[in-house]
Amino acid sequence: MSTPATPQPEPLLISEPEAARLLGVSPKTLYNRRKRGEVPHLVFGGRILYSPEGLRDFIAKEIAKAVTTTGEGAR
């Protein structure tokens, strides 16, 4: 009999390649959006890192912008 899996805690910070994968974009696309100041990030120990909350906020703003621009809801 197997034991139920213990839920893993959400990471506090995510690397740039992992953030790009989670967003479904290329690392270059995420890099470009970061350089334009569109995606919140921090530099820690010389690495570019993203918080899950920051990525969620970014997604919410992008959805709101798309709804405002097109007048349609996200699909």
N, C-alpha and C positions, 0 to 999 in steps of 0.2 A: 504494500500500500504506500503510495507517495504522499508526501506532506504538501499542503498548499504552498505555492510560491509566496514569499514575502515581498510585498511591493518595495521597489527600489526608490530611494528618495531622489527627487529631481536634482540634477547637478546645479550648483550655484552659478557656475560660469561654463560657457561652451566655447570651444575653439572655432576659429573662422571656417575651416573645412566642414565641421559638424553643423555649424549654424547654416551654412549654404545648403547642405544636404537636407536639413530640417525644413528650410524655406522652399526647397525645390528649385533652387537657382544654382548657377555655376559659381564657383569661388570668385571668378573675375567680376561677375555681376554684383556680388555682395561687396567686393572690394571697391568697385566704382561707386556704389550707393553710400558706402561708408566714407569714402573720400569726399563726397559731396555733402556730408554731414546729415544724411537722411536716416542712418541706422545708428542707434546708440551703442557705444562700445567703450571698452577701457583697455588700457595697456597695463599689463601686470607681468613683471619679470621679463619684459621685452616681447611679450606675446599679445596679440590682439584677441580679446575675449568678449563674449556677449552674454548678457544675462537672459534667462528665459523670459522674465518679465519685460525686459526691453524689447525682445523680439515680438512678444505678444502685443505690446503697445504699438510697435512699428506696423504690424499686420492690421491692427484696428484702424490706425490712421490711413493706411493705404486703402482699406475697404471704404472708409468714410469718404475719402477723396474720390474713389471710383464712383460711388453712389452720387455724390454731388456733381461730378463731371458728366456722368451718363444719365442720371436720373433713374437708374435701375439698381436693384439690390444685387448683392454678391450671389453668385450661383455656384 
